[in-house]
């Protein structure tokens, strides 16, 4: 492993000033990718490499939400 590129998966295409680097939430097993300079975030290294902006959102369909298992959290009254 090349230490120079430790945990780095892409050059940040958002700010063009930092590295998209794999990070982990303290005390959990949750990983994502974050820019060392502009704090842009990606859920997967491929998103950083392809510069897919996860902050660009759409409304998922009810079926999609049920598939995530998050349907139970939707307020019903
Ligand atoms: Zn950046």
PDB file of the backbone (N, CA, C, O) and the ligand in Angstrom, with CONECT records:
HET     ZN  A 101       1
ATOM      1  N   UNK A   1       0.834  -1.199   0.000  1.00  0.00           N
ATOM      2  CA  UNK A   1       0.000   0.000   0.000  1.00  0.00           C
ATOM      3  C   UNK A   1       0.871   1.251   0.000  1.00  0.00           C
ATOM      4  O   UNK A   1       1.843   1.350   0.749  1.00  0.00           O
ATOM      5  N   UNK A   2       0.509   2.193  -0.844  1.00  0.00           N
ATOM      6  CA  UNK A   2       1.252   3.446  -0.946  1.00  0.00           C
ATOM      7  C   UNK A   2       0.750   4.427   0.113  1.00  0.00           C
ATOM      8  O   UNK A   2      -0.386   4.895   0.032  1.00  0.00           O
ATOM      9  N   UNK A   3       1.587   4.743   1.107  1.00  0.00           N
ATOM     10  CA  UNK A   3       1.178   5.623   2.216  1.00  0.00           C
ATOM     11  C   UNK A   3       0.720   6.999   1.735  1.00  0.00           C
ATOM     12  O   UNK A   3      -0.114   7.652   2.363  1.00  0.00           O
ATOM     13  N   UNK A   4       1.283   7.417   0.616  1.00  0.00           N
ATOM     14  CA  UNK A   4       0.925   8.731   0.072  1.00  0.00           C
ATOM     15  C   UNK A   4      -0.574   8.807  -0.225  1.00  0.00           C
ATOM     16  O   UNK A   4      -1.189   9.867  -0.109  1.00  0.00           O
ATOM     17  N   UNK A   5      -1.145   7.676  -0.605  1.00  0.00           N
ATOM     18  CA  UNK A   5      -2.563   7.653  -0.970  1.00  0.00           C
ATOM     19  C   UNK A   5      -3.413   6.955   0.095  1.00  0.00           C
ATOM     20  O   UNK A   5      -4.485   6.428  -0.202  1.00  0.00           O
ATOM     21  N   UNK A   6      -2.926   6.957   1.329  1.00  0.00           N
ATOM     22  CA  UNK A   6      -3.630   6.255   2.402  1.00  0.00           C
ATOM     23  C   UNK A   6      -5.101   6.702   2.508  1.00  0.00           C
ATOM     24  O   UNK A   6      -5.402   7.876   2.723  1.00  0.00           O
ATOM     25  N   UNK A   7      -5.994   5.724   2.348  1.00  0.00           N
ATOM     26  CA  UNK A   7      -7.454   5.929   2.491  1.00  0.00           C
ATOM     27  C   UNK A   7      -8.057   6.886   1.464  1.00  0.00           C
ATOM     28  O   UNK A   7      -9.234   7.234   1.557  1.00  0.00           O
ATOM     29  N   UNK A   8      -7.259   7.312   0.487  1.00  0.00           N
ATOM     30  CA  UNK A   8      -7.762   8.255  -0.508  1.00  0.00           C
ATOM     31  C   UNK A   8      -8.324   7.504  -1.705  1.00  0.00           C
ATOM     32  O   UNK A   8      -7.716   6.549  -2.189  1.00  0.00           O
ATOM     33  N   UNK A   9      -9.475   7.935  -2.175  1.00  0.00           N
ATOM     34  CA  UNK A   9     -10.102   7.224  -3.295  1.00  0.00           C
ATOM     35  C   UNK A   9     -10.237   8.088  -4.547  1.00  0.00           C
ATOM     36  O   UNK A   9     -10.426   7.565  -5.645  1.00  0.00           O
ATOM     37  N   UNK A  10     -10.142   9.404  -4.387  1.00  0.00           N
ATOM     38  CA  UNK A  10     -10.267  10.282  -5.548  1.00  0.00           C
ATOM     39  C   UNK A  10      -9.809  11.689  -5.183  1.00  0.00           C
ATOM     40  O   UNK A  10      -9.822  12.074  -4.014  1.00  0.00           O
ATOM     41  N   UNK A  11      -9.406  12.445  -6.192  1.00  0.00           N
ATOM     42  CA  UNK A  11      -9.173  13.866  -6.015  1.00  0.00           C
ATOM     43  C   UNK A  11     -10.547  14.542  -6.054  1.00  0.00           C
ATOM     44  O   UNK A  11     -11.350  14.248  -6.939  1.00  0.00           O
ATOM     45  N   UNK A  12     -10.819  15.425  -5.123  1.00  0.00           N
ATOM     46  CA  UNK A  12     -12.154  16.011  -5.023  1.00  0.00           C
ATOM     47  C   UNK A  12     -12.453  16.884  -6.235  1.00  0.00           C
ATOM     48  O   UNK A  12     -11.739  17.843  -6.531  1.00  0.00           O
ATOM     49  N   UNK A  13     -13.543  16.519  -6.934  1.00  0.00           N
ATOM     50  CA  UNK A  13     -13.923  17.276  -8.124  1.00  0.00           C
ATOM     51  C   UNK A  13     -14.831  18.442  -7.766  1.00  0.00           C
ATOM     52  O   UNK A  13     -15.163  19.257  -8.627  1.00  0.00           O
ATOM     53  N   UNK A  14     -15.237  18.530  -6.502  1.00  0.00           N
ATOM     54  CA  UNK A  14     -16.096  19.639  -6.071  1.00  0.00           C
ATOM     55  C   UNK A  14     -15.251  20.891  -5.842  1.00  0.00           C
ATOM     56  O   UNK A  14     -15.533  21.945  -6.412  1.00  0.00           O
ATOM     57  N   UNK A  15     -14.221  20.779  -5.012  1.00  0.00           N
ATOM     58  CA  UNK A  15     -13.399  21.951  -4.686  1.00  0.00           C
ATOM     59  C   UNK A  15     -12.082  21.954  -5.448  1.00  0.00           C
ATOM     60  O   UNK A  15     -11.433  22.995  -5.554  1.00  0.00           O
ATOM     61  N   UNK A  16     -11.679  20.806  -5.977  1.00  0.00           N
ATOM     62  CA  UNK A  16     -10.411  20.680  -6.691  1.00  0.00           C
ATOM     63  C   UNK A  16      -9.226  21.076  -5.812  1.00  0.00           C
ATOM     64  O   UNK A  16      -8.209  21.562  -6.306  1.00  0.00           O
ATOM     65  N   UNK A  17      -9.373  20.861  -4.495  1.00  0.00           N
ATOM     66  CA  UNK A  17      -8.297  21.241  -3.577  1.00  0.00           C
ATOM     67  C   UNK A  17      -7.939  20.160  -2.570  1.00  0.00           C
ATOM     68  O   UNK A  17      -6.954  20.283  -1.842  1.00  0.00           O
ATOM     69  N   UNK A  18      -8.737  19.106  -2.529  1.00  0.00           N
ATOM     70  CA  UNK A  18      -8.470  18.100  -1.493  1.00  0.00           C
ATOM     71  C   UNK A  18      -8.744  16.689  -1.972  1.00  0.00           C
ATOM     72  O   UNK A  18      -9.180  16.465  -3.101  1.00  0.00           O
ATOM     73  N   UNK A  19      -8.474  15.739  -1.079  1.00  0.00           N
ATOM     74  CA  UNK A  19      -8.678  14.330  -1.391  1.00  0.00           C
ATOM     75  C   UNK A  19      -9.986  13.824  -0.806  1.00  0.00           C
ATOM     76  O   UNK A  19     -10.336  14.143   0.330  1.00  0.00           O
ATOM     77  N   UNK A  20     -10.702  13.037  -1.589  1.00  0.00           N
ATOM     78  CA  UNK A  20     -11.840  12.292  -1.075  1.00  0.00           C
ATOM     79  C   UNK A  20     -11.265  11.082  -0.347  1.00  0.00           C
ATOM     80  O   UNK A  20     -10.613  10.231  -0.953  1.00  0.00           O
ATOM     81  N   UNK A  21     -11.510  11.017   0.945  1.00  0.00           N
ATOM     82  CA  UNK A  21     -10.848  10.056   1.817  1.00  0.00           C
ATOM     83  C   UNK A  21     -11.881   9.233   2.576  1.00  0.00           C
ATOM     84  O   UNK A  21     -12.899   9.764   3.021  1.00  0.00           O
ATOM     85  N   UNK A  22     -11.621   7.939   2.723  1.00  0.00           N
ATOM     86  CA  UNK A  22     -12.537   7.079   3.468  1.00  0.00           C
ATOM     87  C   UNK A  22     -12.455   7.433   4.952  1.00  0.00           C
ATOM     88  O   UNK A  22     -11.373   7.466   5.537  1.00  0.00           O
ATOM     89  N   UNK A  23     -13.624   7.698   5.552  1.00  0.00           N
ATOM     90  CA  UNK A  23     -13.692   7.995   6.982  1.00  0.00           C
ATOM     91  C   UNK A  23     -14.695   7.044   7.635  1.00  0.00           C
ATOM     92  O   UNK A  23     -15.489   6.386   6.965  1.00  0.00           O
ATOM     93  N   UNK A  24     -14.629   6.998   8.949  1.00  0.00           N
ATOM     94  CA  UNK A  24     -15.495   6.104   9.725  1.00  0.00           C
ATOM     95  C   UNK A  24     -16.068   6.890  10.897  1.00  0.00           C
ATOM     96  O   UNK A  24     -15.357   7.660  11.543  1.00  0.00           O
ATOM     97  N   UNK A  25     -17.356   6.694  11.168  1.00  0.00           N
ATOM     98  CA  UNK A  25     -17.969   7.353  12.325  1.00  0.00           C
ATOM     99  C   UNK A  25     -17.451   6.687  13.589  1.00  0.00           C
ATOM    100  O   UNK A  25     -17.501   5.465  13.725  1.00  0.00           O
ATOM    101  N   UNK A  26     -16.954   7.499  14.512  1.00  0.00           N
ATOM    102  CA  UNK A  26     -16.360   6.994  15.746  1.00  0.00           C
ATOM    103  C   UNK A  26     -17.339   6.097  16.493  1.00  0.00           C
ATOM    104  O   UNK A  26     -18.494   6.471  16.701  1.00  0.00           O
ATOM    105  N   UNK A  27     -16.884   4.926  16.891  1.00  0.00           N
ATOM    106  CA  UNK A  27     -17.704   4.025  17.687  1.00  0.00           C
ATOM    107  C   UNK A  27     -18.737   3.246  16.892  1.00  0.00           C
ATOM    108  O   UNK A  27     -19.597   2.580  17.467  1.00  0.00           O
ATOM    109  N   UNK A  28     -18.653   3.329  15.559  1.00  0.00           N
ATOM    110  CA  UNK A  28     -19.608   2.594  14.724  1.00  0.00           C
ATOM    111  C   UNK A  28     -18.846   1.872  13.619  1.00  0.00           C
ATOM    112  O   UNK A  28     -17.627   1.996  13.505  1.00  0.00           O
ATOM    113  N   UNK A  29     -19.580   1.119  12.810  1.00  0.00           N
ATOM    114  CA  UNK A  29     -18.979   0.512  11.621  1.00  0.00           C
ATOM    115  C   UNK A  29     -19.489   1.195  10.365  1.00  0.00           C
ATOM    116  O   UNK A  29     -19.581   0.576   9.304  1.00  0.00           O
ATOM    117  N   UNK A  30     -19.822   2.480  10.489  1.00  0.00           N
ATOM    118  CA  UNK A  30     -20.327   3.215   9.335  1.00  0.00           C
ATOM    119  C   UNK A  30     -19.182   3.960   8.657  1.00  0.00           C
ATOM    120  O   UNK A  30     -18.448   4.723   9.284  1.00  0.00           O
ATOM    121  N   UNK A  31     -19.058   3.714   7.363  1.00  0.00           N
ATOM    122  CA  UNK A  31     -18.002   4.348   6.576  1.00  0.00           C
ATOM    123  C   UNK A  31     -18.619   5.198   5.485  1.00  0.00           C
ATOM    124  O   UNK A  31     -19.690   4.881   4.969  1.00  0.00           O
ATOM    125  N   UNK A  32     -17.950   6.261   5.142  1.00  0.00           N
ATOM    126  CA  UNK A  32     -18.299   7.009   3.954  1.00  0.00           C
ATOM    127  C   UNK A  32     -17.051   7.719   3.473  1.00  0.00           C
ATOM    128  O   UNK A  32     -15.961   7.490   3.996  1.00  0.00           O
ATOM    129  N   UNK A  33     -17.202   8.564   2.494  1.00  0.00           N
ATOM    130  CA  UNK A  33     -16.049   9.241   1.900  1.00  0.00           C
ATOM    131  C   UNK A  33     -16.254  10.741   2.083  1.00  0.00           C
ATOM    132  O   UNK A  33     -17.341  11.269   1.850  1.00  0.00           O
ATOM    133  N   UNK A  34     -15.197  11.407   2.501  1.00  0.00           N
ATOM    134  CA  UNK A  34     -15.297  12.829   2.798  1.00  0.00           C
ATOM    135  C   UNK A  34     -14.076  13.551   2.237  1.00  0.00           C
ATOM    136  O   UNK A  34     -12.961  13.029   2.253  1.00  0.00           O
ATOM    137  N   UNK A  35     -14.318  14.773   1.738  1.00  0.00           N
ATOM    138  CA  UNK A  35     -13.194  15.570   1.232  1.00  0.00           C
ATOM    139  C   UNK A  35     -12.451  16.197   2.401  1.00  0.00           C
ATOM    140  O   UNK A  35     -13.064  16.703   3.341  1.00  0.00           O
ATOM    141  N   UNK A  36     -11.138  16.160   2.335  1.00  0.00           N
ATOM    142  CA  UNK A  36     -10.311  16.707   3.411  1.00  0.00           C
ATOM    143  C   UNK A  36     -10.355  18.229   3.438  1.00  0.00           C
ATOM    144  O   UNK A  36      -9.980  18.836   4.441  1.00  0.00           O
ATOM    145  N   UNK A  37     -10.803  18.850   2.364  1.00  0.00           N
ATOM    146  CA  UNK A  37     -10.791  20.315   2.297  1.00  0.00           C
ATOM    147  C   UNK A  37     -12.177  20.949   2.377  1.00  0.00           C
ATOM    148  O   UNK A  37     -12.382  21.877   3.159  1.00  0.00           O
ATOM    149  N   UNK A  38     -13.133  20.462   1.581  1.00  0.00           N
ATOM    150  CA  UNK A  38     -14.429  21.143   1.520  1.00  0.00           C
ATOM    151  C   UNK A  38     -15.534  20.397   2.261  1.00  0.00           C
ATOM    152  O   UNK A  38     -16.675  20.859   2.296  1.00  0.00           O
ATOM    153  N   UNK A  39     -15.202  19.228   2.865  1.00  0.00           N
ATOM    154  CA  UNK A  39     -16.179  18.447   3.621  1.00  0.00           C
ATOM    155  C   UNK A  39     -17.330  17.905   2.776  1.00  0.00           C
ATOM    156  O   UNK A  39     -18.362  17.509   3.319  1.00  0.00           O
ATOM    157  N   UNK A  40     -17.165  17.884   1.459  1.00  0.00           N
ATOM    158  CA  UNK A  40     -18.134  17.169   0.632  1.00  0.00           C
ATOM    159  C   UNK A  40     -18.154  15.716   1.083  1.00  0.00           C
ATOM    160  O   UNK A  40     -17.135  15.186   1.525  1.00  0.00           O
ATOM    161  N   UNK A  41     -19.325  15.061   0.971  1.00  0.00           N
ATOM    162  CA  UNK A  41     -19.450  13.676   1.416  1.00  0.00           C
ATOM    163  C   UNK A  41     -20.056  12.810   0.328  1.00  0.00           C
ATOM    164  O   UNK A  41     -20.883  13.262  -0.464  1.00  0.00           O
ATOM    165  N   UNK A  42     -19.627  11.550   0.306  1.00  0.00           N
ATOM    166  CA  UNK A  42     -20.187  10.563  -0.610  1.00  0.00           C
ATOM    167  C   UNK A  42     -20.407   9.279   0.175  1.00  0.00           C
ATOM    168  O   UNK A  42     -19.654   8.974   1.100  1.00  0.00           O
ATOM    169  N   UNK A  43     -21.435   8.530  -0.192  1.00  0.00           N
ATOM    170  CA  UNK A  43     -21.720   7.291   0.519  1.00  0.00           C
ATOM    171  C   UNK A  43     -20.826   6.146   0.068  1.00  0.00           C
ATOM    172  O   UNK A  43     -20.690   5.145   0.770  1.00  0.00           O
ATOM    173  N   UNK A  44     -20.217   6.294  -1.108  1.00  0.00           N
ATOM    174  CA  UNK A  44     -19.426   5.190  -1.656  1.00  0.00           C
ATOM    175  C   UNK A  44     -18.250   5.783  -2.444  1.00  0.00           C
ATOM    176  O   UNK A  44     -18.394   6.836  -3.065  1.00  0.00           O
ATOM    177  N   UNK A  45     -17.100   5.121  -2.423  1.00  0.00           N
ATOM    178  CA  UNK A  45     -15.946   5.619  -3.184  1.00  0.00           C
ATOM    179  C   UNK A  45     -16.258   5.897  -4.651  1.00  0.00           C
ATOM    180  O   UNK A  45     -15.730   6.841  -5.238  1.00  0.00           O
ATOM    181  N   UNK A  46     -17.124   5.063  -5.238  1.00  0.00           N
ATOM    182  CA  UNK A  46     -17.460   5.281  -6.650  1.00  0.00           C
ATOM    183  C   UNK A  46     -18.159   6.629  -6.846  1.00  0.00           C
ATOM    184  O   UNK A  46     -17.980   7.281  -7.875  1.00  0.00           O
ATOM    185  N   UNK A  47     -18.944   7.035  -5.867  1.00  0.00           N
ATOM    186  CA  UNK A  47     -19.623   8.325  -5.974  1.00  0.00           C
ATOM    187  C   UNK A  47     -18.609   9.459  -6.039  1.00  0.00           C
ATOM    188  O   UNK A  47     -18.781  10.412  -6.798  1.00  0.00           O
ATOM    189  N   UNK A  48     -17.560   9.353  -5.244  1.00  0.00           N
ATOM    190  CA  UNK A  48     -16.509  10.375  -5.258  1.00  0.00           C
ATOM    191  C   UNK A  48     -15.759  10.345  -6.584  1.00  0.00           C
ATOM    192  O   UNK A  48     -15.453  11.387  -7.164  1.00  0.00           O
ATOM    193  N   UNK A  49     -15.466   9.124  -7.058  1.00  0.00           N
ATOM    194  CA  UNK A  49     -14.696   9.000  -8.298  1.00  0.00           C
ATOM    195  C   UNK A  49     -15.481   9.498  -9.507  1.00  0.00           C
ATOM    196  O   UNK A  49     -14.912  10.057 -10.445  1.00  0.00           O
ATOM    197  N   UNK A  50     -16.796   9.287  -9.470  1.00  0.00           N
ATOM    198  CA  UNK A  50     -17.628   9.702 -10.603  1.00  0.00           C
ATOM    199  C   UNK A  50     -18.259  11.067 -10.359  1.00  0.00           C
ATOM    200  O   UNK A  50     -18.999  11.584 -11.196  1.00  0.00           O
ATOM    201  N   UNK A  51     -17.952  11.643  -9.191  1.00  0.00           N
ATOM    202  CA  UNK A  51     -18.465  12.955  -8.802  1.00  0.00           C
ATOM    203  C   UNK A  51     -19.992  12.991  -8.814  1.00  0.00           C
ATOM    204  O   UNK A  51     -20.604  13.923  -9.335  1.00  0.00           O
ATOM    205  N   UNK A  52     -20.587  11.958  -8.230  1.00  0.00           N
ATOM    206  CA  UNK A  52     -22.042  11.926  -8.086  1.00  0.00           C
ATOM    207  C   UNK A  52     -22.404  12.680  -6.814  1.00  0.00           C
ATOM    208  O   UNK A  52     -21.948  12.339  -5.722  1.00  0.00           O
ATOM    209  N   UNK A  53     -23.214  13.691  -6.967  1.00  0.00           N
ATOM    210  CA  UNK A  53     -23.574  14.557  -5.840  1.00  0.00           C
ATOM    211  C   UNK A  53     -24.758  13.966  -5.078  1.00  0.00           C
ATOM    212  O   UNK A  53     -25.884  13.950  -5.576  1.00  0.00           O
ATOM    213  N   UNK A  54     -24.489  13.475  -3.849  1.00  0.00           N
ATOM    214  CA  UNK A  54     -25.570  12.844  -3.085  1.00  0.00           C
ATOM    215  C   UNK A  54     -26.487  13.867  -2.443  1.00  0.00           C
ATOM    216  O   UNK A  54     -27.538  13.510  -1.911  1.00  0.00           O
ATOM    217  N   UNK A  55     -26.102  15.138  -2.487  1.00  0.00           N
ATOM    218  CA  UNK A  55     -26.954  16.161  -1.869  1.00  0.00           C
ATOM    219  C   UNK A  55     -28.053  16.587  -2.834  1.00  0.00           C
ATOM    220  O   UNK A  55     -28.995  17.287  -2.461  1.00  0.00           O
ATOM    221  N   UNK A  56     -27.909  16.147  -4.090  1.00  0.00           N
ATOM    222  CA  UNK A  56     -28.969  16.393  -5.064  1.00  0.00           C
ATOM    223  C   UNK A  56     -30.021  15.325  -4.821  1.00  0.00           C
ATOM    224  O   UNK A  56     -29.790  14.152  -5.113  1.00  0.00           O
ATOM    225  N   UNK A  57     -31.172  15.713  -4.290  1.00  0.00           N
ATOM    226  CA  UNK A  57     -32.121  14.701  -3.857  1.00  0.00           C
ATOM    227  C   UNK A  57     -33.378  14.676  -4.730  1.00  0.00           C
ATOM    228  O   UNK A  57     -33.713  15.650  -5.405  1.00  0.00           O
ATOM    229  N   UNK A  58     -34.047  13.546  -4.693  1.00  0.00           N
ATOM    230  CA  UNK A  58     -35.362  13.404  -5.311  1.00  0.00           C
ATOM    231  C   UNK A  58     -36.275  12.761  -4.273  1.00  0.00           C
ATOM    232  O   UNK A  58     -35.788  12.185  -3.300  1.00  0.00           O
ATOM    233  N   UNK A  59     -37.581  12.849  -4.462  1.00  0.00           N
ATOM    234  CA  UNK A  59     -38.513  12.193  -3.550  1.00  0.00           C
ATOM    235  C   UNK A  59     -38.653  10.737  -3.965  1.00  0.00           C
ATOM    236  O   UNK A  59     -39.111  10.454  -5.072  1.00  0.00           O
ATOM    237  N   UNK A  60     -38.267   9.807  -3.096  1.00  0.00           N
ATOM    238  CA  UNK A  60     -38.427   8.397  -3.440  1.00  0.00           C
ATOM    239  C   UNK A  60     -39.903   8.003  -3.410  1.00  0.00           C
ATOM    240  O   UNK A  60     -40.713   8.612  -2.712  1.00  0.00           O
ATOM    241  N   UNK A  61     -40.224   6.985  -4.174  1.00  0.00           N
ATOM    242  CA  UNK A  61     -41.610   6.504  -4.188  1.00  0.00           C
ATOM    243  C   UNK A  61     -41.904   5.766  -2.883  1.00  0.00           C
ATOM    244  O   UNK A  61     -40.987   5.358  -2.170  1.00  0.00           O
ATOM    245  N   UNK A  62     -43.191   5.598  -2.581  1.00  0.00           N
ATOM    246  CA  UNK A  62     -43.583   4.855  -1.377  1.00  0.00           C
ATOM    247  C   UNK A  62     -43.008   3.446  -1.402  1.00  0.00           C
ATOM    248  O   UNK A  62     -42.594   2.920  -0.369  1.00  0.00           O
ATOM    249  N   UNK A  63     -42.982   2.830  -2.598  1.00  0.00           N
ATOM    250  CA  UNK A  63     -42.446   1.470  -2.718  1.00  0.00           C
ATOM    251  C   UNK A  63     -40.956   1.454  -2.358  1.00  0.00           C
ATOM    252  O   UNK A  63     -40.490   0.563  -1.648  1.00  0.00           O
ATOM    253  N   UNK A  64     -40.222   2.449  -2.855  1.00  0.00           N
ATOM    254  CA  UNK A  64     -38.792   2.504  -2.565  1.00  0.00           C
ATOM    255  C   UNK A  64     -38.538   2.668  -1.067  1.00  0.00           C
ATOM    256  O   UNK A  64     -37.627   2.059  -0.506  1.00  0.00           O
ATOM    257  N   UNK A  65     -39.367   3.506  -0.430  1.00  0.00           N
ATOM    258  CA  UNK A  65     -39.201   3.733   1.003  1.00  0.00           C
ATOM    259  C   UNK A  65     -39.491   2.454   1.778  1.00  0.00           C
ATOM    260  O   UNK A  65     -38.792   2.137   2.741  1.00  0.00           O
ATOM    261  N   UNK A  66     -40.530   1.713   1.359  1.00  0.00           N
ATOM    262  CA  UNK A  66     -40.830   0.456   2.041  1.00  0.00           C
ATOM    263  C   UNK A  66     -39.655  -0.509   1.913  1.00  0.00           C
ATOM    264  O   UNK A  66     -39.360  -1.248   2.852  1.00  0.00           O
ATOM    265  N   UNK A  67     -38.988  -0.510   0.771  1.00  0.00           N
ATOM    266  CA  UNK A  67     -37.844  -1.399   0.566  1.00  0.00           C
ATOM    267  C   UNK A  67     -36.694  -1.066   1.512  1.00  0.00           C
ATOM    268  O   UNK A  67     -35.947  -1.958   1.914  1.00  0.00           O
ATOM    269  N   UNK A  68     -36.544   0.218   1.872  1.00  0.00           N
ATOM    270  CA  UNK A  68     -35.448   0.591   2.776  1.00  0.00           C
ATOM    271  C   UNK A  68     -35.738   0.178   4.205  1.00  0.00           C
ATOM    272  O   UNK A  68     -34.827   0.115   5.030  1.00  0.00           O
ATOM    273  N   UNK A  69     -37.016  -0.107   4.511  1.00  0.00           N
ATOM    274  CA  UNK A  69     -37.381  -0.404   5.881  1.00  0.00           C
ATOM    275  C   UNK A  69     -37.651   0.851   6.692  1.00  0.00           C
ATOM    276  O   UNK A  69     -37.887   0.766   7.897  1.00  0.00           O
ATOM    277  N   UNK A  70     -37.620   2.016   6.052  1.00  0.00           N
ATOM    278  CA  UNK A  70     -37.818   3.283   6.764  1.00  0.00           C
ATOM    279  C   UNK A  70     -39.281   3.724   6.771  1.00  0.00           C
ATOM    280  O   UNK A  70     -39.629   4.749   7.358  1.00  0.00           O
ATOM    281  N   UNK A  71     -40.135   2.932   6.107  1.00  0.00           N
ATOM    282  CA  UNK A  71     -41.539   3.297   6.043  1.00  0.00           C
ATOM    283  C   UNK A  71     -42.171   3.442   7.422  1.00  0.00           C
ATOM    284  O   UNK A  71     -43.067   4.261   7.623  1.00  0.00           O
ATOM    285  N   UNK A  72     -41.690   2.634   8.372  1.00  0.00           N
ATOM    286  CA  UNK A  72     -42.274   2.661   9.710  1.00  0.00           C
ATOM    287  C   UNK A  72     -42.018   3.968  10.449  1.00  0.00           C
ATOM    288  O   UNK A  72     -42.674   4.255  11.450  1.00  0.00           O
ATOM    289  N   UNK A  73     -41.064   4.762   9.958  1.00  0.00           N
ATOM    290  CA  UNK A  73     -40.743   6.016  10.651  1.00  0.00           C
ATOM    291  C   UNK A  73     -41.577   7.190  10.159  1.00  0.00           C
ATOM    292  O   UNK A  73     -41.562   8.265  10.758  1.00  0.00           O
ATOM    293  N   UNK A  74     -42.304   6.980   9.067  1.00  0.00           N
ATOM    294  CA  UNK A  74     -43.101   8.068   8.515  1.00  0.00           C
ATOM    295  C   UNK A  74     -44.287   8.361   9.427  1.00  0.00           C
ATOM    296  O   UNK A  74     -45.033   7.465   9.824  1.00  0.00           O
ATOM    297  N   UNK A  75     -44.433   9.641   9.745  1.00  0.00           N
ATOM    298  CA  UNK A  75     -45.502  10.072  10.659  1.00  0.00           C
ATOM    299  C   UNK A  75     -46.857   9.871   9.985  1.00  0.00           C
ATOM    300  O   UNK A  75     -47.058  10.265   8.836  1.00  0.00           O
ATOM    301  N   UNK A  76     -47.769   9.260  10.709  1.00  0.00           N
ATOM    302  CA  UNK A  76     -49.064   8.942  10.111  1.00  0.00           C
ATOM    303  C   UNK A  76     -50.203   9.791  10.676  1.00  0.00           C
ATOM    304  O   UNK A  76     -51.301   9.812  10.120  1.00  0.00           O
ATOM    305  N   UNK A  77     -49.936  10.490  11.781  1.00  0.00           N
ATOM    306  CA  UNK A  77     -50.999  11.359  12.312  1.00  0.00           C
ATOM    307  C   UNK A  77     -50.406  12.510  13.083  1.00  0.00           C
ATOM    308  O   UNK A  77     -51.142  13.348  13.604  1.00  0.00           O
TER     309      UNK A  77
HETATM  310 ZN    ZN A 101     -13.424  19.027  -1.825  1.00  0.00          ZN
END
